[in-house]
Amino acid sequence: MQVKSFMFDMIRSELEDVVGVENVSTSEVDRASYTVDYFWLSRMWQDRGAEGPKPDIIVRPGSSEEVSKVLKIANYYKIPVHTWGGGSGSQGGALPMAGGILLDMKRMNKLISIDLNSHSITAEAGMIFQQLEWYANEKGYSCMHIPSCLTCGTIGGALGHRGIGIFSSKYGKIDDQCMSMEVVLPNGDIINTLPVPKHAAGPDLNQIFIGSEGTLGIITKATFRLFELPKYMKHHAFLFKSMKDGLAAGRDIMQKTQPSIMRLFDEAETISIIKKIIGFEKRGAFLNLSVDGPDERLVDIQMEIIKEICAKYDAEDMGSEYGEKWYENRITFFYPDHIMDIPQMFGTMDTVADFGHVEEIYWAMKNAIESNFPGVRFIAHCSHWYGWGTMIYDRFIMDNPPEDKEEALRLHNQIWNTGVRAAMEHGGVINDHHGIGLKLSRLMKEQYGPAFQVMEGLKKSLDPNGIMNPYKLGL
Ligand SMILES: Cc1cc2nc3c(=O)[nH]c(=O)nc-3n(C[C@H](O)[C@H](O)[C@H](O)COP(=O)(O)OP(=O)(O)OC[C@H]3O[C@@H](n4cnc5c(N)ncnc54)[C@H](O)[C@@H]3O)c2cc1C
């Protein structure tokens, strides 16, 4: 699409007719502001003075009908469409790599209904999740989707990347919490998934669009479960001699009890981040957890069982103090000076596996990265637990990456390929909750093998012109 051509002006005026002149922009400043999300490469490009991927035109729709009309125009002219929520994704998922239209969803931020009989809440997908949570809290409820990006990510972004919040081990991921959705298909049709999330009326449409990262359609509304705000919450901490013991204890805890939060830090994180933020001085694998519930007796009995399990694996009981400190500082971990930042090179690999493979994967990734890339550190914790396994929030950090941007990109991608392939070779899945985006797109076929044709088939049938978020999700 050639900026300033006669045809460009014609298309622009069609889009203005749909959403209003004030909701279309081609200004340099606006275009530049959509070139960076939380993906390290986009930030490195900006840091090195390179021009990032700019959209040609920014469109801010105010309703599902407007989204539908925009997609019909885009399909007719075969213009790429990139959906942008809060732009806080770490995978480059929203970056407008193919130019064209950038659809900023944040005008679509209305609460639609709260149903206290069914315990559900419905809102437009451009709403920042914190806002939805405030609406729920006013009624004494919570969505219990409390990610660290609560104040900067939208409903659509959380669904688009299949996100997760800190209380996930009890309350599930966004795909457990979402009951139904309205989606605008690439051809402009507005559809609804079935009104309840569990049924036997064929494959689950929710799970086709959740995690599809704007490649199959645009989520415009969503209904979520509501939970009563937890009345009692208790925190505790333990120190294990090894990750092996901590993982085995975590597995047993998930079998016998239901903590809402559980984090197991490897020794490298225990002696760095945990020490720095909560002042914990010992070596080993630090585990903090929280149990909540409507009745204190239920909380206490679970905590007793957890203590017995941890004792069985020879953990040192650190009492409630460090568990409480962790909880109070749960967001401090993301503040400047505590989180990695440019000029460092870093990435969160975010691998998920069953209990039978997870420890092997942790060591395989650590060894592959630290032995192949001198000067790169690998640190990790397990932050979201399932009945069958856990995820490894594994990060690599390099303090002095190359200044040259091509060299930096090459090294960044080599580290990712090495770490992710080590995970896949040992039975891991390449991502738990940050999504695929641009960062992992090239590895999707390796991950899926012949099964990937199912996704390609969906893409071809729903988006035959390939206009939706090109180059993402391996599609
Ligand atoms: C400090 C920090 C902490 C974070 N903590 C967490 C965490 O605890 N848990 C977690 O899961 N993630 C976390 N993230 C990652 C990120 O914030 C999440 O992935 C978030 O859900 C992205 O939401 P967004 O609205 O910013 O999406 P964007 O970055 O704008 O978009 C993400 C993807 O979703 C697509 N998309 C956006 N809106 C729609 C829509 N309406 N329909 C279809 N597709 C859409 C985009 O095209 C893109 O592919 C964190 C990020 C930061 C910077």
The ligand as an SDF file (V2000), in Angstrom:
LIG
                    3D

 53 58  0  0  0  0  0  0  0  0999 V2000
    5.1660   -6.2610   32.8040 C   0  0  0  0  0  0  0  0  0  0  0  0
    4.4380   -7.3570   32.0520 C   0  0  0  0  0  0  0  0  0  0  0  0
    3.8790   -8.3960   32.7620 C   0  0  0  0  0  0  0  0  0  0  0  0
    3.1780   -9.4010   32.0870 C   0  0  0  0  0  0  0  0  0  0  0  0
    2.5810  -10.3780   32.8130 N   0  0  0  0  0  0  0  0  0  0  0  0
    1.8220  -11.3110   32.1900 C   0  0  0  0  0  0  0  0  0  0  0  0
    1.1080  -12.2790   32.9580 C   0  0  0  0  0  0  0  0  0  0  0  0
    1.1570  -12.3040   34.1850 O   0  0  0  0  0  0  0  0  0  0  0  0
    0.3600  -13.1760   32.2730 N   0  0  0  0  0  0  0  0  0  0  0  0
    0.2580  -13.1470   30.9140 C   0  0  0  0  0  0  0  0  0  0  0  0
   -0.4560  -13.9920   30.3530 O   0  0  0  0  0  0  0  0  0  0  0  0
    0.9460  -12.2580   30.1660 N   0  0  0  0  0  0  0  0  0  0  0  0
    1.7030  -11.3290   30.7690 C   0  0  0  0  0  0  0  0  0  0  0  0
    2.3720  -10.3950   30.0180 N   0  0  0  0  0  0  0  0  0  0  0  0
    2.3180  -10.4540   28.5450 C   0  0  0  0  0  0  0  0  0  0  0  0
    1.1780   -9.6110   27.9360 C   0  0  0  0  0  0  0  0  0  0  0  0
    0.9580   -8.4860   28.6880 O   0  0  0  0  0  0  0  0  0  0  0  0
   -0.0920  -10.4220   27.7710 C   0  0  0  0  0  0  0  0  0  0  0  0
    0.1190  -11.3300   26.7050 O   0  0  0  0  0  0  0  0  0  0  0  0
   -1.3540   -9.5940   27.5130 C   0  0  0  0  0  0  0  0  0  0  0  0
   -2.4850  -10.4280   27.6830 O   0  0  0  0  0  0  0  0  0  0  0  0
   -1.4050   -8.9610   26.1550 C   0  0  0  0  0  0  0  0  0  0  0  0
   -2.5550   -8.1220   26.1160 O   0  0  0  0  0  0  0  0  0  0  0  0
   -2.5730   -6.8300   25.1580 P   0  0  0  0  0  0  0  0  0  0  0  0
   -3.9580   -6.2830   25.1950 O   0  0  0  0  0  0  0  0  0  0  0  0
   -1.4860   -5.9060   25.5100 O   0  0  0  0  0  0  0  0  0  0  0  0
   -2.3160   -7.5480   23.7650 O   0  0  0  0  0  0  0  0  0  0  0  0
   -1.4590   -7.0850   22.5170 P   0  0  0  0  0  0  0  0  0  0  0  0
   -0.0110   -7.1250   22.8290 O   0  0  0  0  0  0  0  0  0  0  0  0
   -2.0140   -5.8160   21.9830 O   0  0  0  0  0  0  0  0  0  0  0  0
   -1.8320   -8.2590   21.5150 O   0  0  0  0  0  0  0  0  0  0  0  0
   -1.5040   -9.5940   21.8180 C   0  0  0  0  0  0  0  0  0  0  0  0
   -2.0250  -10.5100   20.6980 C   0  0  0  0  0  0  0  0  0  0  0  0
   -3.4460  -10.5950   20.7650 O   0  0  0  0  0  0  0  0  0  0  0  0
   -4.0200  -10.1570   19.5340 C   0  0  0  0  0  0  0  0  0  0  0  0
   -5.2380   -9.4270   19.8910 N   0  0  0  0  0  0  0  0  0  0  0  0
   -5.3660   -8.3020   20.6420 C   0  0  0  0  0  0  0  0  0  0  0  0
   -6.6690   -7.9710   20.7480 N   0  0  0  0  0  0  0  0  0  0  0  0
   -7.3680   -8.8990   20.0560 C   0  0  0  0  0  0  0  0  0  0  0  0
   -8.7510   -9.0970   19.7720 C   0  0  0  0  0  0  0  0  0  0  0  0
   -9.6850   -8.2750   20.2480 N   0  0  0  0  0  0  0  0  0  0  0  0
   -9.1080  -10.1540   19.0050 N   0  0  0  0  0  0  0  0  0  0  0  0
   -8.1850  -11.0050   18.5110 C   0  0  0  0  0  0  0  0  0  0  0  0
   -6.8620  -10.8730   18.7370 N   0  0  0  0  0  0  0  0  0  0  0  0
   -6.4580   -9.8350   19.5070 C   0  0  0  0  0  0  0  0  0  0  0  0
   -2.9610   -9.2770   18.8780 C   0  0  0  0  0  0  0  0  0  0  0  0
   -3.1240   -9.2200   17.4850 O   0  0  0  0  0  0  0  0  0  0  0  0
   -1.7040  -10.0090   19.2970 C   0  0  0  0  0  0  0  0  0  0  0  0
   -1.4890  -11.1060   18.4480 O   0  0  0  0  0  0  0  0  0  0  0  0
    3.0860   -9.3770   30.6690 C   0  0  0  0  0  0  0  0  0  0  0  0
    3.6650   -8.3210   29.9630 C   0  0  0  0  0  0  0  0  0  0  0  0
    4.3320   -7.3200   30.6390 C   0  0  0  0  0  0  0  0  0  0  0  0
    4.8960   -6.1860   29.8570 C   0  0  0  0  0  0  0  0  0  0  0  0
  1  2  1  0
  2  3  1  0
  2 52  2  0
  3  4  2  0
  4  5  1  0
  4 50  1  0
  5  6  2  0
  6  7  1  0
  6 13  1  0
  7  8  2  0
  7  9  1  0
  9 10  1  0
 10 11  2  0
 10 12  1  0
 12 13  2  0
 13 14  1  0
 14 15  1  0
 14 50  1  0
 15 16  1  0
 16 17  1  0
 16 18  1  0
 18 19  1  0
 18 20  1  0
 20 21  1  0
 20 22  1  0
 22 23  1  0
 23 24  1  0
 24 25  2  0
 24 26  1  0
 24 27  1  0
 27 28  1  0
 28 29  2  0
 28 30  1  0
 28 31  1  0
 31 32  1  0
 32 33  1  0
 33 34  1  0
 33 48  1  0
 34 35  1  0
 35 36  1  0
 35 46  1  0
 36 37  1  0
 36 45  1  0
 37 38  2  0
 38 39  1  0
 39 40  1  0
 39 45  2  0
 40 41  1  0
 40 42  2  0
 42 43  1  0
 43 44  2  0
 44 45  1  0
 46 47  1  0
 46 48  1  0
 48 49  1  0
 50 51  2  0
 51 52  1  0
 52 53  1  0
M  END
$$$$
